[in-house]
Amino acid sequence: MVRFLKVIGFIALYMALYIVVQVAAGMVFAAVYTVRQLLSGHEQTDSTSLIKGSEAFLTDYTPIILIIAVIMTFSVYYLIGYLRKQSVFSTCGFKKISFSKAIITALVGISCNFLIGLLIAIIQQLGFLESALTNHDELMNTIMGSSFFILVLLDVGILGPVFEEVLFRGLVYNELKGIMPVIPAILVQAFLFGAYHMNIIQGIYGFLLGIVLGLVCVWSKSIWASIIVHMSINTSSAILSRLGDTQFFNNYGGIIMLASIFIAVYGMAYLWRSRLPAA
């Protein structure tokens, strides 16, 4: 019982840290904007104008806020590991993978991004969770809408995936694996990964994606594989968000989806087979 409570405590600590640091960083940026507006002698300094201006300011600087939060939180994770006489890197399983496996996992990630889009389209066609879809779209616009697109790619496409894999497929999964078998541990970390996004739509595809990423990590015996999948999903999503609805995707959407299903299934089958030692 003590071991179980200890695991739950560390998981809660790991997950809460990033949220707290992210909120704190956002509050600091909002305070900086407010003070700057008040000191500049700007005519529109009423509360409504300040709130709207602050929201626009935070949207533009969201990538920087997230980057700061990731770096600060990872530093705390490293310190916790040091105090527990554990290396974050060895705990998470940063082991070298082959070039062919890296290519396969990247293609699986890109395919998963298109399949996530298909899932969202199905939810839209079913006509329920409309408010959740609206909240999801607003959140995506906040994350992807910054004018600093290079920073969006750095945060969403690189640092974010690395951090989330370290958190869920690394720290959380390894804590769970100490008190339950592999499959339940994968399912629980996937559920936590979905719930962690605090959005119903992201929660749905986050849970499914969490299972895929968990299997990729376990089958490849390296967190680098799940990182590459996650990076490919987020990077392709960020790039496509800037392209908008193009005629190409409208004309060949069906073919793209079929190809995505094939690549995702083939890639996962390849990783499943590769988990076995060569005969």
Secondary structure, DSSP 8 states (H G I E B T S, - for coil): -HHHHHHHHHHHHHHHHHHHHHHHHHHHHHHHHHHHHHHTT-S--SHHHHHHHHHHHHHHTHHHHHHHHHHHHHHHHHHHHHHTT--HHHHHT-----HHHHHHHHHHHHHHHHHHHHHHHHHHHHT--HHHHHHHHHHHHHHH--S-HHHHIIIIIIIHHHHHIIIIIIIIHHHHHTTS-HHHHHHHHHHHHHHHT--HHHHHHHHHHHHHHHHHHHHHTSHHHHHHHHHHHHHHHHHHHHH-S-HHHHHHHHHHHHHHHHHHHHHHHHHHHHTS---
